[in-house]
Amino acid sequence: MFNYNYERFLEEIRGLDCTVLRNEPMKKHTTIKIGGNADVFLNIKTEAALIEVLRILNTERIPSYILGNGSNTLVSDSGIRGVVIKLDGDFKKINYTMRQQISCGAGANITRFCLYACDHSLSGFEFLYGIPGTIGGAIYMNAGAYGGEIKDIIISCTHITKSGQKATLPKGDLCFSYRKSFYTSTDNIITRATFKFIEGEKKIIKKTMEDLMQKRKSNQPLNFPNAGSVFKRPVENFAGALIEKAGLKGKTIGGAMVSDKHCGFIVNKNNASCKDVLDLMDLIKEEVYSKTGIMLESEIKILGEH
Ligand SMILES: Cc1cc2nc3c(=O)[nH]c(=O)nc-3n(C[C@H](O)[C@H](O)[C@H](O)COP(=O)(O)OP(=O)(O)OC[C@H]3O[C@@H](n4cnc5c(N)ncnc54)[C@H](O)[C@@H]3O)c2cc1C
C-alpha cells in the first residue's frame, strides 16, 4: 500500500508556478483516451518551479512521471500512484534564436513547432508534421516518419535531472537510435532543445507538410482514439504487415480493436480498458510469433501498475 504525504507536498509547492489537479483521469491526457486517475497532476510553467518541485518530491520520496501529449502512452486502469508532471508555460515557448536555428521548449507540440518553422521559411523538419506529440516526447522517442527522425535536425538538448541538476548535451551525446535516445534509459526531464534547418520556400514547405498530412489521413485510423504504432518496426519488416498476415485485422478484445485500416494500430473502438489493449497486444505477439517466428516489441510506453 502506498502512503505518500500529498497534503504536505501540496502545502510545500504552494505559490510555485504550477497548477495542481487531484485524482485526475489520465484518459483526458492520452490520445487513446484510456487510463485511471493520477493521484496528483501538475502543470508546471517555469524551470525554477520544476526544479523546486523535483527537490520537494525527492525529499518526500514521492514518485513522479513526465508526460508529453500522451500520444505514445498507455496508462493502467488503476491509474498512477504519485505525481504526473506536464510542461506548460515557458516550456511551450519557441524562439528563432539565430539564422536557421530554433530553440523550442519541450512542452511545445510538434504541430506548433512545424508551423513556426514554416512561418520562418525554414525547411528540413517536414517529416515530423502530423505526429501528435510534444517536442520532449519526440526527443525521448527519437520520433520519426517518412525517412526522417528528430535526430536529423537536433543540435542540442537541455534537461533537468530528478535531483534538480540542469545540463545541456550536444547531439553526439544523445545516443539516438530507432525510437530510442539517451533519455529512454534515464528519468531526466527534457526541458528545451535547439534545432537546425535549411532555408526554403514557404509555399513548397507548406505543400510538403500538407501532402504528408494527407498521407497520414489516408493510412492511419485517425477517426478513433489510438496511441500510434503499438509495436516497433522489426528489422526488414513492418509490424502492421505481420499482424495482418497473422489474420488479426479487426481482431477485438473488449473495446480494443486491431485497426482495419492499419494493423499496426490498436484503436479504442468502444470504451476500451488498458487491460483490453494489453490482452490484445499479448495475443498479437503470440500469434505473430507462432506464424512468423518474429517477436514484436512494444513501442508504446505503459504507465502505472498493471
Ligand atoms: C495518430 C498517431 C500517429 C503517430 N505517428 C507517429 C509517427 O509517425 N512517428 C513516430 O515516431 N511516432 C508517432 N506517433 C507516436 C507519438 O506521437 C510519438 O512517439 C511522440 O513523439 C510522443 O510524444 P508525446 O509528447 O505524446 O509523448 P508521451 O506519450 O507523453 O510520452 C512518451 C514517452 O516520452 C517521455 N517524455 C515525454 N516528454 C518528456 C520530457 N519532456 N522529458 C523526458 N521524457 C519525456 C514520457 O515519459 C514517455 O516515456 C503517433 C501517435 C499517434 C497517436
The ligand as an SDF file (V2000), in Angstrom:
LIG
                    3D

 53 58  0  0  0  0  0  0  0  0999 V2000
   -2.1170    9.0620  -34.7120 C   0  0  0  0  0  0  0  0  0  0  0  0
   -0.6830    8.9260  -34.2570 C   0  0  0  0  0  0  0  0  0  0  0  0
    0.3380    8.9380  -35.1860 C   0  0  0  0  0  0  0  0  0  0  0  0
    1.6730    8.8090  -34.7750 C   0  0  0  0  0  0  0  0  0  0  0  0
    2.6600    8.8420  -35.7140 N   0  0  0  0  0  0  0  0  0  0  0  0
    3.9350    8.7090  -35.3340 C   0  0  0  0  0  0  0  0  0  0  0  0
    4.9900    8.7380  -36.2950 C   0  0  0  0  0  0  0  0  0  0  0  0
    4.7610    8.9040  -37.4730 O   0  0  0  0  0  0  0  0  0  0  0  0
    6.2660    8.6040  -35.8540 N   0  0  0  0  0  0  0  0  0  0  0  0
    6.5650    8.4380  -34.5220 C   0  0  0  0  0  0  0  0  0  0  0  0
    7.7530    8.3340  -34.1800 O   0  0  0  0  0  0  0  0  0  0  0  0
    5.5850    8.4080  -33.5940 N   0  0  0  0  0  0  0  0  0  0  0  0
    4.2890    8.5360  -33.9550 C   0  0  0  0  0  0  0  0  0  0  0  0
    3.3000    8.5130  -33.0100 N   0  0  0  0  0  0  0  0  0  0  0  0
    3.6490    8.2790  -31.5950 C   0  0  0  0  0  0  0  0  0  0  0  0
    3.8820    9.5530  -30.7650 C   0  0  0  0  0  0  0  0  0  0  0  0
    3.1160   10.6330  -31.2720 O   0  0  0  0  0  0  0  0  0  0  0  0
    5.3610    9.9440  -30.7420 C   0  0  0  0  0  0  0  0  0  0  0  0
    6.1510    8.9350  -30.1520 O   0  0  0  0  0  0  0  0  0  0  0  0
    5.5750   11.2420  -29.9360 C   0  0  0  0  0  0  0  0  0  0  0  0
    6.8970   11.6420  -30.0950 O   0  0  0  0  0  0  0  0  0  0  0  0
    5.2840   11.0770  -28.4490 C   0  0  0  0  0  0  0  0  0  0  0  0
    5.2430   12.3820  -27.8860 O   0  0  0  0  0  0  0  0  0  0  0  0
    4.3430   12.7060  -26.6170 P   0  0  0  0  0  0  0  0  0  0  0  0
    4.6560   14.0640  -26.1820 O   0  0  0  0  0  0  0  0  0  0  0  0
    2.9150   12.4100  -26.8790 O   0  0  0  0  0  0  0  0  0  0  0  0
    4.9380   11.6390  -25.5870 O   0  0  0  0  0  0  0  0  0  0  0  0
    4.1750   10.8590  -24.4190 P   0  0  0  0  0  0  0  0  0  0  0  0
    3.3370    9.7790  -24.9880 O   0  0  0  0  0  0  0  0  0  0  0  0
    3.5390   11.8050  -23.4940 O   0  0  0  0  0  0  0  0  0  0  0  0
    5.4510   10.2000  -23.7300 O   0  0  0  0  0  0  0  0  0  0  0  0
    6.2250    9.2150  -24.4090 C   0  0  0  0  0  0  0  0  0  0  0  0
    7.4810    8.9530  -23.5720 C   0  0  0  0  0  0  0  0  0  0  0  0
    8.2810   10.1370  -23.5900 O   0  0  0  0  0  0  0  0  0  0  0  0
    8.5380   10.5740  -22.2590 C   0  0  0  0  0  0  0  0  0  0  0  0
    8.5620   12.0320  -22.2530 N   0  0  0  0  0  0  0  0  0  0  0  0
    7.6200   12.8910  -22.7120 C   0  0  0  0  0  0  0  0  0  0  0  0
    8.0020   14.1670  -22.5360 N   0  0  0  0  0  0  0  0  0  0  0  0
    9.2170   14.1150  -21.9440 C   0  0  0  0  0  0  0  0  0  0  0  0
   10.1360   15.1120  -21.4790 C   0  0  0  0  0  0  0  0  0  0  0  0
    9.8680   16.4230  -21.5670 N   0  0  0  0  0  0  0  0  0  0  0  0
   11.2850   14.6820  -20.9090 N   0  0  0  0  0  0  0  0  0  0  0  0
   11.5750   13.3720  -20.7900 C   0  0  0  0  0  0  0  0  0  0  0  0
   10.7460   12.3920  -21.1930 N   0  0  0  0  0  0  0  0  0  0  0  0
    9.5770   12.7570  -21.7640 C   0  0  0  0  0  0  0  0  0  0  0  0
    7.3880   10.0230  -21.4280 C   0  0  0  0  0  0  0  0  0  0  0  0
    7.7510    9.8830  -20.0510 O   0  0  0  0  0  0  0  0  0  0  0  0
    7.1540    8.6750  -22.1020 C   0  0  0  0  0  0  0  0  0  0  0  0
    8.0310    7.6820  -21.6130 O   0  0  0  0  0  0  0  0  0  0  0  0
    1.9590    8.6510  -33.3970 C   0  0  0  0  0  0  0  0  0  0  0  0
    0.9240    8.6420  -32.4500 C   0  0  0  0  0  0  0  0  0  0  0  0
   -0.3900    8.7890  -32.8760 C   0  0  0  0  0  0  0  0  0  0  0  0
   -1.4820    8.7910  -31.8420 C   0  0  0  0  0  0  0  0  0  0  0  0
  1  2  1  0
  2  3  1  0
  2 52  2  0
  3  4  2  0
  4  5  1  0
  4 50  1  0
  5  6  2  0
  6  7  1  0
  6 13  1  0
  7  8  2  0
  7  9  1  0
  9 10  1  0
 10 11  2  0
 10 12  1  0
 12 13  2  0
 13 14  1  0
 14 15  1  0
 14 50  1  0
 15 16  1  0
 16 17  1  0
 16 18  1  0
 18 19  1  0
 18 20  1  0
 20 21  1  0
 20 22  1  0
 22 23  1  0
 23 24  1  0
 24 25  2  0
 24 26  1  0
 24 27  1  0
 27 28  1  0
 28 29  2  0
 28 30  1  0
 28 31  1  0
 31 32  1  0
 32 33  1  0
 33 34  1  0
 33 48  1  0
 34 35  1  0
 35 36  1  0
 35 46  1  0
 36 37  1  0
 36 45  1  0
 37 38  2  0
 38 39  1  0
 39 40  1  0
 39 45  2  0
 40 41  1  0
 40 42  2  0
 42 43  1  0
 43 44  2  0
 44 45  1  0
 46 47  1  0
 46 48  1  0
 48 49  1  0
 50 51  2  0
 51 52  1  0
 52 53  1  0
M  END
$$$$
